[in-house]
């Protein structure tokens, strides 16, 4: 049986996330669109694993998924088939055959997310689906100071909207904040993310940048002195899954 790894780019604007199960279950997901094509292509009903279950409206530059198949199609034939029949807002940008042991979720060792904040004089009509426009003037230095408090291993219970989690302890390796005259880019690199964690971090950094939150408030959050979020997650439109890094198999 062959183990096929996909690198996928998608615009998540019109989808219910990578996967939507339980309450609010939906078939309008990235996963389901791919499974439909896989079944047509191979004639098999297969299971598809992914590196990060992106949420409703979140985009991806490089989502990773894998499936196992008996198909004898060549890799380039599979790639061409996917890109011919997938909706134009989902694309397979790379395809590889992996060892049997590779698993896109279990072997992931870290993930990076990018958040785009538009700060131009006028909100862009054409970028509105892929950025969050900030009407407040954001102080980059204050945002960087706040981000430093989040580095390292902490309990991020206050940075998720999930009611129950097996573990809320995660490790953030770096938070880069870059900017030009039109956009601020926040790149968060961590071993893993809780549900809505990246968007919650961005929301708090924007609060700090607007002068509404100080570093002691961030410390209270990660020390567990504050258990409930005081802000809503940043809008999904500005969030992109940027990269998933893997252990060598």
N, C-alpha and C positions, 0 to 999 in steps of 0.2 A: 504494500500500500504506500502511495506517495504522500508526502507531507508538503503542502504548498503554502508558501508565505506570500502575503499580499501587502504592498505598501499603497495606501489609499489616500487620496485627496478628496475632500468634499466640502460643499457649502451646506451647512446644517440648517439654513434658514427655514426651510419648509418641512423639516422632519421632526419626529418626536424623539430625537436623540438616537444613539446607536441601537439601543434596545429599550423597549417599554413593556414591562411585565407587571402583573398584579393590578392594583388600583390604577385606572387610567390606561390599561393595556391598549397598545396600538400596533397595527401592522405597517403603519407609515414610518418605518425606521430605516436607517442605513443598513443594518444587518439584514432586514427582510428583503430589501432590494437586491442585495448581493446573493442571498440564498436563492431567490427566484432565478437569477441568471445561472448560478451554479447547477441548479437542477436541470435547466434547459440544456446546459452545456455538457453535463456528464451523464444525465439520466438518473442521478443518485440523489437521495434525500440525505443530506450531510449536516454535521454540526460545525458551526463556524465560531472560532474563538477570537477574541480581540484583546489588544494590549491595554486599552482604556475605554471604558464605557462613557463616552461623551454624552452630555446632557442635552435637553431640548434646545435647539437653536445654536449649539456650539459647532464650530467648524474644525477642520483638520487639514494640516499640510502634510502630515505623515502618520496617519493611523496604521497600525500593524494588525493583521489578522492571519489566521491560518486554518486550513481544512485538510482532511485526509481523503484521498480519492483513489479509485482503481483506474481512472481515466488514463488513456495512452496519448492524449493530446500533448503536443510540444508546448513548452512554456510560452513561446511567442504566439502560438495559436490561441492559448487561453487568454493571454493579455489582449489580443485583438478582439476576441469574442466578447470579453467583458466590456471593453470600451466602445464596441459597436452597439451593444444592446442596453447598457446602463443609461439612466437618465444623464443629461449633460452636466448636472451638478455633482456627479460622483465619477471619479476616474481612478483607474489602476495605474500608478506611475512606475511601479516595479513589481516583478514577480520572480520568486526564487524557489528552488526545491531544497528543502531542509532535511536534516536527519530526523528520524522517527521521534526523537526525544524533544524536539523543539516545540514549545508551547508559548504562544504570543502573550498570554497573561502570566502564567506561572514563572516564566524565565525573565520577565521584565525586571530590571534592577533600578531604573529611575525614569522619570518622565519630566518633560518640559512643556509649559504652557506659555503662550504669548497673549497679552491683552493689549489692544490698541485703543487709545483714548484720543479723540480728535480735539484739537485746541485752536483751530483756525478761527479767524474773525467771523466766518459764516459757516454753519454746518453744511457739509458736502452732500448734495443730492445723491451723488453716485456712490459714495462710500458709506451711506447710512446703515446698510445691512451688515457691514463688517467693522464698524467702529462704534464706540460710545462717545457722544459729544458732551464735553463738559462745559457748562455755562459758567461754572465757578473757575476763577484763576487758581491754578494749582502750583504750589511752591515745590519745586523738585527736591530741594535740599531737605525740606521737612519730610517728604515722602521717603527719601533715602534713609534719613535718621530712623524713621518708623520701621522701615524694612529690616534694618539691622537687628532690631529686637526679636524678629521672627526667625532668624537663622539658627540652625542647630536642631536638636531633638526636643520636641515639646508635646504637650497634650493640646491638640487643636480642636477640642470638643466645642469651643465657642465659635469655630470657623466652619461649621457644617450645619446644614438644615435637616440632616437625617435624624430621625428620632432614636434609632438604635444602631450602634456600630460595634463590631467585634473588638476593635481597638481604635482609639482616637489619637494614639501617639504616632507622629510622623516626623521625618527629618527633612528640613529644608537646607539644601546645599548652597544655594545662591539665589539672590533676587537682583536682577539687573534693571535699572531704570534709565532708558535712553530717550532723547527727545530732539525734535527739530521744531521749526516754526509752525508745523501743521499737526504733529502727532507726538504723543508720549507712548513709548512701548515699555511694558513691564513683562520681563521674562522670569518665570519662577521655575526653579529646578529642585525637585524633591524626590525622595525614594518612592513616594506614593501620595495620592490625594484622596481626601474624603469627599463625599458628595457635596458639590458646590464650594469646596474649600478654596479653589483658585479664585472664584468670583467673590468670595467673602474677603479674602486677603486684599484683592484689588479695591473693594469697597472701603475697607478700613484705611488703605493707603491714600485713597482719594479724600477721605475725611481728614486725614492728617495733613495732606497737601493743601486743603482748604482752611486749615487752621482750627478745625473743630475737634481735633483729637490729639493728645500729646503722648509721648513715649511711655509715661507711667500707665496710661490707660491700656496700651498694648501689653505691657507687662502684667497688668491685672488679668487680661484675657488669657494669656498663656500660662499663668500661674494658677488659674482656676478660681480666682477671686470673683470673676464674673462668669457665670455659666451660660447666659443667654446673649445672643447677638443683639446689638443695639442698632444695627444697620441691616438693610436688605442686600442680598447678593448683587453685585454689579450685573448689568444686563448681559445676556448671553451673546448678543450680536458681536461684541468685541473680542470674544475668546476663541483662541485657536490652539488645538493640540499640535505642538511644534515638533516634538521628537520623543521617541521611546528608546531607551538604551537597554541593551541585553547582555546577559552573562554569556560568555563563550561556551558553546555546547560541544 
